[in-house]
Each structure stands twice: as C-alpha cells, then as structure tokens.
Amino acid sequence: MRNVPGVRAALDHLGLSRPSRNTDIDATGDYGVTLARMHGDEREVGPLNPLENKRLRRIRLFGTTGAVLILIGSLGTGMMPVLQNPIVGTRVLSLPARMFSTALTISIGGTMMLVLAWILLGRYAIGRYGVEVAEDRSPARRMSRAQADRTLLMWIVPLLLAPPLLSKDVYSYLAQSAIGFRGMDPYTYSPMRGLGVDHPLTLSVPNLWKDTPAPYGPLFLWVGEQITRVTGDNITVAVGLHRIVALIGVAMIIWALPRLARRCGVSSVAALWLGAMNPLLILHLVGGIHNEALMIGMMLVGVEWCFQAVYGSAPLRASGRWLPSRAGWLLIGGIAVIAASAMIKVTSMLALGFVGVALARRWGATLPALRNAPWRQWWTRSKTAVAALSASAVVTGGVTAVVVVVICLGTGLGFGWTSTLSTGGIVRSWMSMPTLLSVVAGRVGLWLGLGEQTQAILDVARPIGQLIAAIFVVRWLLACVAGRIHPLGGLGISMATVVVFFPFVQAWYLLWAIIPLAAWATTRWFRVGTVVISAIIAVVVMPTSSDTPPSVVIQGLATGLVLMLVASVFFFFDHPIRRWSRDLRRT
C-alpha cells in the first residue's frame, strides 16, 4: 500500500509514515520526531511603525466595543440567579431581559466583533497569515508587550461587570462551598441534599448538578468556603469574589506565559496573543468564571519556577550539605504549586510528569537505545536513566504527596474528591471523541432497531479512550526523555491528547492545551488551526438555554453577523462620516 504513488507522500504529510527500519544498535526510536516539527525558534523584532500603531488602536477599540456589547447583551442572555437577581425591577438594566431576541443579537454581534478583533490583531503578533505565518517566519515588526497588555485589559474590563456568561457552573461552586462551610462533606452531599431544594443557592444550580456531589479539588472548595464565610447567602457578592479568584488565575497566566515562551525561543507577544488574549479565555474563564483559570495559572507558575531551577546553572543542593540550595527550594516550591493546582482540578497533575522528566535529564537521563541491542546490555544502557528518573520521581512524588495530604487534611475535606472525579461523566459532550462516537453509534443502533444501547457503548468506549490517551502520554514523555520535545511542548501535546479522549469536554477545556502550546508551538498549521477552532467554538457556544427555539438562535446569528459587518464598516472603512470627522478635527 505504501508503494502506491502518492500514498507515501500523504502519509508523510500527516506524520503517519515510518522510515525504513533502523538496525543501528544505538538507535533510540522515533518518539516525538514528527511532533518536534511543531516548534521553531523565533527572533525578537522591532516595534510597529506609526501606521501600524494607528491600525492597532482601531482594532483594539473595535474589540473593546464588542466586549461592551457582550456586557449589554448579557443583561438579557447572561446566567442570572433564580433569586437575588440584581437587575430585577430596574428600569434600564432590566430592558435587555425583556427583549431577549435583541439581547441575543447584541451578545452574538459583540462576540463576533471580539473574535474578529482578535484575528485581526494576529497581524501584529505572528505576522500576516498569508505571508509570514504561511512561510513559518517571524514578521518584521510586532506590537510591544505593553500594547498587548493594554489591549487585553481593555477587552476584559467590560466583562468584569457582566453576570456569569455561557455557564452556570459558578452557582454550583457557591452551593458546594456552602455545604462545606456548614461542616458537611460536599463529596457526599449534593446541593439539593445538603442545602435543601428551596435554598437560594440550590435554585440557581443547573438541574443536571443539583443532585450530584462536588467534582472539584479540596483547595478550590476551601477557597469557596472562605468566600461563603464573607458573603453568606449573598449571591451577587459571592459571584463577584469568585470572579476575582478567576482574575488572579488569569494574572498568573499572563505572568508565566511570556517567560515560558522566551525559555522556548518563542515570541512572548505571540504566546500572549494566542493564549492569554484568546476569546475562549476572555469569554469563559473571565466571563464564565471557571476554576480552570486558577488551575492553569497555578500550573504555569509552578512549571516556570521548576524550569528556572532545572535549566539554571545554580546547583540544586547546598554545597557539602543535603539541604536544598536557593534553586532547590525554588524547584520544591514549583512542584508544590503544581500539586496545589491539582487540588483545584486534578488534570494539572500531568505537568508533574514533564517537570520530573526535565529534572531527570538534568541528572543525566536519556532515552536508552534498547531496540536493537542484546538484552544482556539493557541494564548497562539503562541504569543511568533509571537512576535519574527514579530520583526525580522520588523528589516530585514526595513533594506532591506532602502537599496533597496537607491540603486534604488542612482543609478538613479529606480525600473524598478521589471518588467524585467521574461526576462530570453524566454530560454527553459532542467535543469528546469517545462520547461523540458512542452517541452516534447508539443512534445508529436505535435506527436499526437494536434498542437503546448508548450508555452501554459509553461505558466501554470511554475507558478505552482513556487508555489510548495514557499510551500517547507515555509516548510524549519518552520523547521528552530523548530530548526531542521540550517538556513544555510535551505537556501541551499531552493535554491536547487528554482533551481529545476525555469522557466529557467543555469549550474552555481546550485552553488546557492551547495555553501551554502557545509558548512552544510555532508552525502555521498549529497557529492557524488554533485560531480557526477558537473562533468557531467562541461563536458556536451560544448564550442561550437548551430549550431556545432554533428559529430564535438562527435569527440571533444572522442579525449578530449583520451587526458585526455594520460595525466593521464604521471602524475600518473610509466612509463619509469618518472623512467628515477627520476634516472637523483638522479645522
């Protein structure tokens, strides 16, 4: 089959072909060879010229206008609480809630404007899509870090005043934290059982989660308990404090991402644009107030601290002593922060494996050549790597175990979180490959008259998907041990693998992979693919309930598109009103 004309070229393009078998006794395999092409070093370039600065300001204002429109529309389409709705009874603020179709148009139009502004801004971060990006080379000029930070701030500020967007998860956070604050176990008691059916917090929890225990880590619920201690049953203030917690996580991302990018030879501005300025982060982590912001932020900060210690020249132990040096304490602190982030959501525990590989490589670990070597030489070839990997595992595992035990016991919530990790499995998300294939297969079986077998298929397909993901993650770890992929790139690729095969996936889960990869991957197919996927998901995830009539959704999409196009004309085209305004300023 491989000898058929064109097949080998297609397999090479997809990264699926294998070279002829290498019989060299010192060959270490091809782990990560194809994926290593995702990265290329970028050079720092000069600032924008005056014309580009002018265009940048116009794009920034266009995106800010979109964010303001999202704020206005959210007063009618946002996820308001059932009780204690702060806009009920107000003359002006409650107007969008009484005109849902108009509010939907404004929300969708604002989202499209924000997404378009982000895409246009890419011209000043990674270059022109058809020139520099297509040719995998750096642009002649980029916007400065200050310009990127100012733009992100302007796009975020309007959403700080908006109600929760696109998701009601924050109300689950409030209810589960209130259960813990009352001295009950949120991993045993659901909001309905712990607070009561008629409690103000329970009423705002989505029906899907009213009778399910908390799936989040004890550190996050402890933070929620402190918020409950301050706010009591005041939903508005509690939501505001949870948004501040999310902003702290976003600030950590903004701090760590440029540093990790520079460490990998990637433009810090390009990484910020693709990762931190991504509409998915703005809409879901800031607008939707999801705890992924804190999880990803703490994970990246921990990884950066670990890399500072591992890739620095300072010794990790004090001279002549077993105690850690300053760099050693920084490494321990980084591991501890990553372990703590896993007590927000356990997914970030994956970062410890790649930090451990980086540490092992500092201690001499390499991928041993065993494929063609006699088995009698296996131990001789492997003992240095095994020793280094074992020592690294002891350090990372020991620090992690201490941190996890201290958090679980210190918060008083114990280890119940280990039994509720699969709670989200009741969601059948089309973005999860095992779930999508299982649901489609179930519908086909139902159509063929075989009965409803969807859940049975899910029970088989989801564990298989998790096993496949685990196999791939091990492969990426081996690629990092071999030195072919930077551990940060391996982490991002592994997160992408986990997202693809995860039993349930939400739109903001894509950020698990996008944000780390933004600081390492530079190829055009990754960046353009990320832009396309992020833009589509940002618009497709609608600010409506599942029972909204399709005609209303279609109408909102069409009118929102028209709103964006009209606004684009006023911002980017030299129309008579702009010429009149320019002439007026000159006089």
C-alpha angles and dihedrals in degrees: 000000000000090000093061108110111263096011095093091048091051092049090048091052092051092045091241101114124096126217119235111288113277112221095185108133090223096049113124101195132255102279109155097355094126096040091050086072089070089078132067129163116255128207125227113248138197129274126277121275121243094267092050091047089054092051091046091055090050092051091047091052090046091055091045090053088052090052090051090051089051088053092051094045092046089067085072103026101031123108100264120184118256090235129028093031101176096209099050110117096016115123101220106023093051093052095091090051089058092049103049097167091052092046090050091052091050092047095048093042091050091049091051091049092051092048092047091049090052092050092048090048089060087077088071096041108042101006135247111338093223096044121024096020093044090049095044094236136124120264121245092247138013135193114263126255090251091055091050092049092047092050093049091048092052091050094048102044097072091053092055088075095045125098116248109301130220096345141053095207092115090067088056087052090054095048095046092047090050090053090054091045089056090058096255126124110258088197089063105030122061121211090260094051098036100044104018133252095272098045112124092237094048093051091061095049112101113258090243092064103033093096101033127093123241116284094192131100123266094248092060093046090048089054087049090051091056089051089051089049089059101037105031108191094340101125098187095055092042092053089050092052091048088053089054088053089052090049090053087056091049090050089054090052091050090049098047104035098068091046092051090046093053089048089056095044094253127131109264091214091052090051092049092049095050097038113025098028092046111128089230090063094045096045101037109025096037100023097033094039096222122174090231086086092065093039095051093040094053091043093053093045090051092048091050092050091049092049091049088058099038098045095037124097096236117104117252094223129055113255111276093354138091093228117104119259122228089277089047092054089049089054092049091047091051092050089048092052091050090049089049090051088056087060086063092050121347095226093085089065084086089074091067091066093058093043087052091052091050090051092047091052089053087055093052106273117152133163104272119228103241105138097088100017123105111261090241088068096050097093093043090052094043107039097088093049092044091050093049094045091047092050090048091049091051092052097044094038094047095050091044093050092051093048094047093048092046092050095045094048097034093055091046091230096108125196099313090117089076090068097049102050091107095051092106089060090092087075115089102206121187090212091066110087097210091046094046093049091045094050092047091048090048092051091049090050090049090050089051091052097251094127132244105317100150097113092047090052090048091052089058102035098049096057089045089052091050090050091051090049091051091052092051092047090054088051091052090048089054089050089055092048088053089052095238095116127037110243090243090055090047090052092051093047091048091050089052089050091050092049092051094051098032114124091235128019131188126194095257092052087078087072089067086074104024097059099051092040091051087070095050116021116077108162119122095240091055096045096041091042091051091050092050095046094044092048094049095046092046090057100034095056097082127208090232138098121255092253094059109124112253090233090061091049092049091048090050092050093048096046091042089055090050090049091053093048093050091048090049090056092054093046104039110023127076096239126166094263091057092047090049091049092048092050090048091054091050092054 
